[in-house]
Amino acid sequence: MGNSNLAEDIATENERSLSTLVRTMARFQGKFSLTIVRCNYASLRFAMLQKLRDLSTVEYQELALEPATKTLYQTILNAVQEQPPKALIVLGIESVVALDDLLAGANRARDQFKQDFAFPLILWVTDSVLSKFSRSANDLKSWAPPPIQFTMPPDDLMNFLRQKADQAFANVENFKLDDCEIELLENDLLNAALDQELQASWQFIRGLVESKKNQIDLALEHYQQSLTFWQQNHQLERQGIVCHKIAQAYNRKAELHRAANQDYWQEARKYLQQSLESFEQAQLHDLAAKCISELGEVLRRLAAWEELQSLARKALEMHKICGTPSQVAEDYGFLAEVALQQSQWAKACESAKLALSVLAQAGINKKETGLYLLLLAKGQRNLIPCSTVNPPQPPLAKRGSQSVFSPLEIIETLTQAKVITQPQDDVQLYLRILEELRTLYFEQGEYLKAFDIKLEQQAVKSKYGLQAFIGAGRLQPPQQIIDIGLESGHSQAEIVEAIEAASGRSQDVKRIIQRIGTPACKLTIIHGQSGVGKSSIIQAGLVPALQLTTFDARDVLPVLLQSYHDWARDCGQSLRSGIEKIKGVSLSTPIATPAAILEQLQLNESRNLLTVLIFDQFEEFFFAYQDQSSRRDLYDFLAECLNQVSDIKIILSLREDYLFYLLDWNRTTNLSIIEDDILNKKIRYYLGNFSMSDAKNAIQTLTERSQLDFSEDLANALVVDLAGKLGEVRPIELQIVGTQLEKRQITQLGEYQQLGSQAKLKLVEEFLDEVIADCGKENKDIAKVVLYLLTDEKETRPQKSFAELAANLRIDLVESELVLEMIVKSGLVLEVPGTPKRYQLVHDYLVPFVRQWDKAKLPEIREKFEEVKALKQSAKEIRKNCDQQQEELEELLAIQNRNFKKQEELDKKQEKLEELLTILNRNFKIMAIFIIITIILFSIIVVDIIIRGVA
């Protein structure tokens, strides 16, 4: 009776709220008013809006915000500027990821709301949004009367929960429930008497929501509480579903905590086996078919090959009856992996081909195709003869014999796999493909291609937090941090803070962003020595942080340039893609000239975009354009940007020994906006070495992100060793030494001390040796000599042209070009553009390591080069002779084939002749018989005539 009365009272209050809302929209026609409606549940909101459409005499418009919405004012303006509505209801505010930023921006733009929106504005919010409104937009909220409230009756709340529970178990992968609804349901259900089954369902829903937020431990607690009830009551279907979700939670823990992934995979295996048993007992074949595939993947990760082989065969039988083509292909993929582990190369190729064939026949082009192509290539590669650099020519194949795959075929297969597979979909698979490609290229003597693949591996590992240190390369945007932050519902400010930390220079990133947000700072020049990490801080810290930052309700559009051969085209393309991505529009006009770029930058002001043009490695521009007249276009463009576009910031980043080149721009262009003082301290931002405390913080953030368990004692000792007498840590040296420690898996102080008192020197030497080894065995000495020639007796690093190096080396130009390109890409040597190009060791601190190489060996190395050249010449002659012999052999084979064909023709003629003789003999015999018979008949006639005559 009490519940019935309460339900009636709530229904009456909801009707009153509807009437109030109808009157408000009618009363404030033609002028701005703000109304806040509190409603905690989507289903209730839907019902109330249905009734509102029937009751309201005002034709209002609804606007649903997307989760990525950043500004409330601009989003509303974009929606209504063509045709203002009579009233506007804004929905979906609770779904906005950066809600605090959106509300704070709306509060700052509150006067614009009154000025531009002459209609009633109704914001539909939940309790959690309402509380944030009070904190972040209290001034704007003060313009609204007390919120209009809609409440869900208790019985409806129970029905709502049962409906959600049924949805969760029926379609668990696509089940959605907003955080705010969960929080509100939990509060509303505190005093409700839930039966045990509903309580178990509620715990399962809580687990789903926490799992999507990456709160895996909380999710597991809820799942376990739910599982207990279903096990006690022998409800096999729900028991299997919960076990399946528990297994998925452990798989996620294995991804997030790689150091303990084996333990988590074992737990996932256990629960997947339980889930499979439950589904099989309940004869739920479709659920069992899905579960067995996931169990196979876990067994693969655990390298449980015998068990995987047995399971894959069972799964194959199951999936052929009640599975999908993708599942069947996956089973063949498992069998291919097992065959590879058992060195059954032909069987691996066969299974991989079957997987590809199943997908092709079904018309499916899934990302898994990349895996099957990799498995196929691995099988094919092991069928290659032992000598891979110069494989022997196979004998003439007989019909039905097994073919041999060439390295080029396998490289083509792997390249196809690489194109199909995207690192954001399966980063581990992508890295496996790269490793196979790199190894194959290296074995074929394609050292540059192999090295390019190695650099890509490092970049991908850095981007996805799989590697703490990057050597002499550049840090990549921390994609894993961004993805997890967005999945977990973190605010944009929290994600930006994590990005800043991951860059290793959080304070510098913060300061540069502060400069961008300061109206007076339109131009910033970042400068520092080579190797301090200018490109890394821009690429891995500044750009991704700006993409998630807003200034005064304006989105930020960073446009990054790192190449200047056609700067207008590249800048236009980057600008265009950025506008289209942020604003969701398609630009029809090309942007490939300074004038077109300038036009779009001016339009960005009306788009509410703050554009940040970032010119990284800007010294490259001065060498790409040698004379002042060719530089004029960019000079004038930058000046017009500074003078004519209000919502723009420009950042130039260059090595400090090239700062003086900017004086040319200053001298030839009107830069009054910066008082014609391009090198003013207020404009320049110096990026130097790490202080010891900054270096320790960098080590901590880099290792935590990649889950490298560096002890604090090791970090302290490493910083002391790297700082030395200088008292500062060179970022490039930190990265190089850290890379070698990571490769050696040294994470404790005792392990580091075992390297001896010269541990740092030993690790740097190892890095140099690896770069030299990457050049290939036959180029190893060339690489050593090149590095040595880029130093001198004064312990400095002089610049030398290619011609100077080649003259000292006395070797073929092609080989020296290869080595130079590789050591430039490694980061050890700088390519100084100009006419002619010159080369320089990247940093002074490398000189002593390179100079340790014995100069006395130079004549010996040159002599070795001469021997190698002589051997190569001999090899060329031998190869030439072999080619001639091969041609002669092929000619003889051709003659033999022609003779064979002639012999076949003679044999055929002989057969025809014999056939004709046989026919002739047969005809002769018939003729003879005919003649004999004729003679006999004639004789009989003659005898008969004689007898008659006698008679």
Secondary structure, DSSP 4 states (H G I P E B T S, - for coil): -HHHHHHHHHHHHHHHHHHHHHHHHHHTTTS-EEEEEEE--HHHHHHHHHHHHHH-SS--EEEEPPTT---HHHHHHHHHSSS--S-EEEE-GGG-TTHHHHHHHHHHTHHHHHHH--SEEEEEE-HHHHHHHHHH-HHHHTTS-SPEEE---HHHHHHHHHHHHHHHHHSGGG----HHHHHHHHHHTTTS---HHHHHHHHHHHHHHHHHTT-HHHHHHHHHHHHHHHHHTT-HHHHHHHHHHHHHHHHHHHHH-GGGHHHHHHHHHHHHHHHHHHHHHTT-HHHHHHHHHHHHHHHHHTT-HHHHHHHHHHHHHHHHHHS-HHHHHHHHHHHHHHHHHTT-HHHHHHHHHHHHHHHHHTT---TTHHHHHHHHHHHHHTTS-S--SSPPPPPPPPTTPPP---HHHHHHHHHHHHHH--TTT-HHHHHHHHHHHHHHHHHTT-HHHHHHHHHHHHHHHHHTTS-S--TTS-----HHHHHHHHHTT--HHHHHHHHHHHTT-HHHHHHHHHHHTSTT--EEEEEE-TTS-HHHIIIIIIHHHHTT-EETTEEEEEEEE---TTHHHHHHHHHHHHHHHHH-----S---SHHHHHHHHHHHHHTTEEEEEEETTTHHHHHHS-SHHHHHHHHHHHHHHHHH-SSEEEEEEEEGGGGGGHHHHHHHS--GGGTT-TT-TTTEEE--PEEHHHHHHHHHHHHHHTT----HHHHHHHHHHHHGGGTEE-HHHHHHHHHHHHHHT--SHHHHHTT-TTHHHHHHHHHHHHHHHHT-GGGHHHHHHHHHHTS-TTS----EEHHHHHHHHTS-HHHHHHHHHHHHHTTSEEEE-SSS-EEEES-GGGHHHHHTS-TTHHHHHHHHHHHHHHHHHHHHHHHHHHHHHHHHHHHHHHHHHHHHHHHHHHHHHHHHHHHHHHHHHHHHHHHHHHHHHHHHHHHHHHHHHHHHHH-
